[in-house]
Amino acid sequence: IFVLKKMLYIILLVLCTLIIGYILLVLCWSKSDDNRNTSIESFIDEDIDDVPVDLCSATTTNKYASKYSVPGKQVLILYGTEYGFGEEISRKLFDVLSDNSSDIQPRVLNAKNYELIDFKQEEVLLCIFSTTGDGVPPTDTRHFINFISSYSSSHLYYSVLALGDSNYPHFCKTGKLLDSILSSHKASCIHSRVDIDQEDWLTINSWIEGIKHALLSLDLTIKLDYLDLTEQGENEENIYSRTHPYIATMVSKRPLTEITDPNDKETIHCEFDLTGLEYISGDALGIYPFNNPDEVQDIINILCFDNDVLVNIPVHAYNPKPTGTSISLFDALLRYYDLKSVRGDLVKVICDSVTNITEKKKGEKLLKDGLNKNNITLTRYLSDHEVIDVFMDFPSHSCPPQVILINLRPLQPRYYSIASSPCMGLSKVSICAAVIRYTLHEMQRTGVCTTYLQDRL
């Protein structure tokens, strides 16, 4: 009996050891598996306080530059833009059509890459084109205009959204030209051309809704898409442009004026090395600046966010882009977003989330007549307020970082007339700029690019 009890004790001890070992093995395996798992379930199980990542930063691919793998009804959204507004509208149209429950498969393409398109296979062409300078198309879309002028497009359904500024004599001339060309070639218009004065989003959204409903009434062919928009980026790899700027070196900088009084104009002369590029008289030099780091920090402090919280790399980010799919909030605001010009949409999302009664009433007053240009109260507010002012006016809002970024304008390059002659050599180019410093709402402010050149380069 004693021997049997001893044997049973040994067996129980072995079993307990095995069970404990198995539990430890499962725990180790589970932890290892969590490190590899990128599902939303595993993210929820993590301690959120230990992960400074905004929930909206889960995007890993550029949905605007991909290829459909299933058959559908393809729609081509073609844009021509000088400063990026046409591209912004095109992507919004893409999002609206993609959310539709039909088989519509929108594709967004810069008109400069029109050679990727087999127009014989296209059925619907939606054109969003701006007008620049003396009523001319955006620089890199002029070859497309020449092409479409001689192409037989009678098999196409189309609509044109023309972008312009009524303060200039050739208002929306490029869009009107495209509409005339397609009409003369007997293409079928599914929605009348709409001319947009500056950033009239009320009218833009109305056009987008009209396009969505018009497409539903068309009997389009369901087929597998031939167009692979990943090639769009490959074609631009070695071509310098607004989205792929040349990385230049400033070789010299000197003042052109002597400042003896606070009211004196501060003007500088800057010279850049452009070895490998060419320019002609009349060209302008576009410069992508970084925002003032102190102003970026002020905004983040007011919002009570962490500098290192991760957000999506914006789709409008120019090359070379940061590696990966996310960057810190500080770097995003520093490099990619306009902190001076406020969108009405930003005011709306901020006001919609405030909890303070006084702020809520102020927001309702601003937005009483909507976001269109006829809302004089909002227009005046936007004209003399910068992004930081909105956050200071409505501190009780609860918008997360990614929502705020979505409603900011992209930081655009600043263009300066070239102040040097190509006859003196093409390897270097010069510009002259007046450095902008000013006071607004009793706060000292600075221009974006001129102080970037003067103070931070």
HELIX and SHEET records of a PDB file:
HELIX    1   1 PHE A    2  ARG A   36  1                                  35    
HELIX    2   2 ILE A   40  ASP A   45  1                                   6    
HELIX    3   3 ILE A   48  ASP A   50  5                                   3    
HELIX    4   4 LEU A   55  ALA A   58  5                                   4    
HELIX    5   5 PHE A   85  ASP A   99  1                                  15    
HELIX    6   6 ALA A  111  LEU A  116  5                                   6    
HELIX    7   7 PHE A  119  GLN A  121  5                                   3    
HELIX    8   8 THR A  139  THR A  141  5                                   3    
HELIX    9   9 ARG A  142  SER A  150  1                                   9    
HELIX   10  10 LYS A  173  SER A  184  1                                  12    
HELIX   11  11 TRP A  201  LEU A  216  1                                  16    
HELIX   12  12 THR A  230  ASN A  235  1                                   6    
HELIX   13  13 PRO A  293  LEU A  303  1                                  11    
HELIX   14  14 LEU A  329  ARG A  335  1                                   7    
HELIX   15  15 GLY A  344  ASP A  352  1                                   9    
HELIX   16  16 ILE A  357  LEU A  366  1                                  10    
HELIX   17  17 ILE A  376  SER A  383  1                                   8    
HELIX   18  18 VAL A  387  ASP A  393  1                                   7    
HELIX   19  19 PRO A  401  ILE A  406  1                                   6    
HELIX   20  20 PRO A  422  MET A  424  5                                   3    
HELIX   21  21 CYS A  449  ASP A  455  1                                   7    
SHEET    1   A 5 ILE A 104  ASN A 110  0                                        
SHEET    2   A 5 LYS A  73  GLY A  80  1                                        
SHEET    3   A 5 VAL A 124  SER A 130  1                                        
SHEET    4   A 5 TYR A 157  GLY A 164  1                                        
SHEET    5   A 5 SER A 188  ASP A 197  1                                        
SHEET    1   B 3 THR A 249  PRO A 255  0                                        
SHEET    2   B 3 THR A 267  ASP A 273 -1                                        
SHEET    3   B 3 LYS A 428  ALA A 434 -1                                        
SHEET    1   C 2 ALA A 284  ILE A 287  0                                        
SHEET    2   C 2 ARG A 414  SER A 417 -1                                        
SHEET    1   D 2 LEU A 310  ASN A 312  0                                        
SHEET    2   D 2 SER A 326  SER A 328 -1                                        
SHEET    1   E 2 ARG A 437  LEU A 440  0                                        
SHEET    2   E 2 MET A 443  THR A 446 -1                                        
END                                                                             
